[in-house]
Amino acid sequence: MAASDTIEAEGHLIDSGHLSAIFDKIIELKASYEILHFDIGRTNDDASRIQMRISAADSQALDDILQQLTTFGCHPVRESDALLKPAEKDRCVADDFYSTTNHRTQVRIGGKWVEVEKQRMDAVIVVSGGRAICRKLRDVGAGELVICGHEGIRVTPEFRERDRLGFAFMSNDVSSERRVEGSVSRIAAMMREVKQAGGRIAVVAGPVVVHTGGAEHFSELITLGYVDVVLAGNALAVHDIEFALSGTSLGIDLAAGAPVEQGHRNHMAAINTINRAGGIREAVEAGVLKSGVMYQCVKHGVEFVLAGSIRDDGPLPDTLMDLVEAQERYAEALSRNVHLVLMLSSMLHSIGVGNMLPSWVRVVCVDINPAVVTKLSDRGSMQTVGVVTDVGLFLHRLAERLRA
């Protein structure tokens, strides 16, 4: 039998493109809609509000539609508590579990709307003691109450507002033809704004930062106080330390731009030196490591987390080779008042961090490959804006702006 329900949504629906996305999704799922009420916001501060009746072939199809529309900020007009089901066993929940987005979410428990904590995408919501918390599926224990279905859930997407607090300068476009200087100026202003507001800045960096001659400028950002945490892989640290000790990166003399004799062994020599010292911090304290990104992190008390992979040489003693532990350390570092994440030429770690962030944390991705920014957006990190350029040049210009 045909089924219908009345839903509503509120926000900058037109500017954000969410209104057309709602209509498209309803049609895609072979349902129909009737607009009951629609108020259009007339100023930058005014929100739009829409109420519509959705009709589908049967109740199962309607439930599927309503669950998918939740992502765009839609929710039923009628209020009911969220459906809670106990986890069947460790790491296993009911089939109709609610899979979270990275947007602000509230759930109705005991007649009250509760803000979901530790918001992130691709998780479930566990309810305990009147609190609702995002939890990775692997961390759910048997018997814990997990929210299922779509009832009693409200999602508030981060709408792309007309101004977006100065963050709309690049919108979601990805283009190599945009002037780097203009983008750098606005990013520098944004970084100053974040620090003045008491927020933290995280930097996700790949070894290309070193290969392109950006390590010196990245180090300067650290000394200027614009980096609070560095999230990277083993390779960034190894090549940074190789450059600090030997002046090469992957055996290439960065000053001359040419390979050096026996340079292929320099990165292994760097690992060996740090192993002898007992770790990066110990190497700095012993005076063995005297420059570079990792040196500046230690000297200025900047937290760093190095996540390993199957391809790593060594790895360094500081590199976390337990994947789950590395993910947890990344997520914990990001949860401490991080307002802005700067991603520098690392597709693997950038996408991983993007999956951990709530949508209200601003993200700037710098890469010579526009596909990296596109992949971040496709994975759900729609707050990402991109600068398509050489990361070494970008860091040089950014350090100049922040130094002034």
HUVENFEN-V768423 format. One record per backbone hydrogen bond with DSSP energy under -0.5 kcal/mol. NH is the residue of the N-H (numbers start at 0). CO is the residue of the C=O. Records with the same first field share a line. If there is no record, write none. Layout:
NH = CO, CO
//
This chain:
2 = 55
4 = 53
6 = 51
7 = 74
8 = 49
10 = 47
12 = 10
15 = 11
16 = 12, 13
17 = 12
18 = 12
20 = 16
21 = 17
22 = 18
23 = 19
24 = 20
25 = 21
26 = 22
27 = 23
28 = 24
29 = 26
30 = 25
31 = 54
33 = 52
35 = 33, 50
36 = 50
38 = 48
39 = 37
40 = 38
45 = 42
47 = 10
48 = 38
49 = 8
50 = 36
51 = 6
52 = 33
53 = 4, 51
54 = 31
55 = 2
61 = 57
62 = 58
63 = 59
64 = 60
65 = 61
66 = 62
67 = 63
68 = 64
69 = 65
70 = 67
71 = 68
72 = 69
73 = 68
74 = 7
76 = 5
81 = 107
82 = 147, 150
83 = 81
84 = 145
86 = 143
87 = 91
88 = 91
90 = 139
91 = 88
96 = 93
97 = 146
98 = 96
99 = 97, 122
103 = 155
105 = 153
106 = 113
107 = 151
108 = 106, 111
111 = 108
113 = 106
115 = 104
116 = 131
120 = 354
121 = 99
123 = 134
125 = 123, 132
126 = 144
127 = 130
130 = 127
131 = 114
132 = 125
133 = 116
134 = 123
138 = 135
139 = 136
142 = 86
143 = 140
144 = 126
145 = 84
146 = 124
147 = 82
148 = 95
152 = 149
153 = 105
155 = 103
156 = 154
158 = 156
160 = 158
165 = 162
166 = 163
167 = 162
169 = 166
172 = 169
177 = 174
182 = 178
183 = 179
184 = 180
185 = 181
186 = 182
187 = 183
188 = 184
189 = 185
190 = 186
191 = 187
192 = 188
193 = 189
194 = 190
195 = 191
196 = 192
197 = 194
198 = 193
199 = 336
201 = 339
202 = 228
203 = 341
204 = 202, 230
205 = 343
207 = 344
208 = 205
209 = 206
210 = 206
211 = 207
212 = 209
213 = 208
214 = 208
217 = 213
218 = 214
219 = 215
220 = 216
221 = 217
222 = 218
223 = 219
224 = 221
225 = 220
227 = 200
228 = 200
229 = 302
230 = 202
231 = 229, 304
232 = 204
233 = 306
236 = 232
237 = 233
238 = 234
239 = 235
240 = 236
241 = 237
242 = 238
243 = 239
244 = 240
245 = 241
246 = 241, 242
247 = 241
248 = 251
251 = 248
252 = 250, 257
253 = 246, 251
256 = 252
257 = 252
259 = 250
262 = 259
264 = 261
265 = 262
268 = 264
269 = 265
270 = 266
271 = 267
272 = 268
273 = 269
274 = 270
275 = 271
276 = 272
277 = 273
278 = 273
282 = 278
283 = 279
284 = 280
285 = 281
286 = 283
287 = 282
288 = 282
289 = 287
295 = 291
296 = 292
297 = 293
298 = 294
299 = 295
300 = 297
301 = 296
302 = 227, 300
304 = 229
306 = 231, 304
307 = 305, 319
311 = 308
314 = 312
318 = 315
319 = 305
320 = 318
322 = 320
325 = 321
326 = 322
327 = 323
328 = 324
329 = 325
330 = 326
331 = 327
332 = 328
333 = 329
334 = 330
335 = 332
336 = 334
337 = 333
338 = 199, 336
339 = 199
340 = 361
341 = 201
342 = 340, 363
343 = 203, 341
344 = 342, 365
349 = 345
350 = 346
351 = 347
352 = 348
353 = 349
354 = 350
355 = 351, 352
356 = 352, 353
358 = 101
360 = 357
361 = 338, 359
362 = 382
363 = 340
364 = 384
365 = 342, 363
366 = 364, 386
369 = 367
371 = 368
372 = 368
373 = 369
374 = 370
375 = 371
376 = 372
377 = 373
378 = 374
379 = 376
380 = 375
381 = 379
383 = 380
384 = 362
385 = 172
386 = 364
387 = 174
388 = 366, 386
393 = 389
394 = 390
395 = 391
396 = 392
397 = 393
398 = 394
399 = 395
400 = 396
401 = 397
402 = 398
403 = 399
//
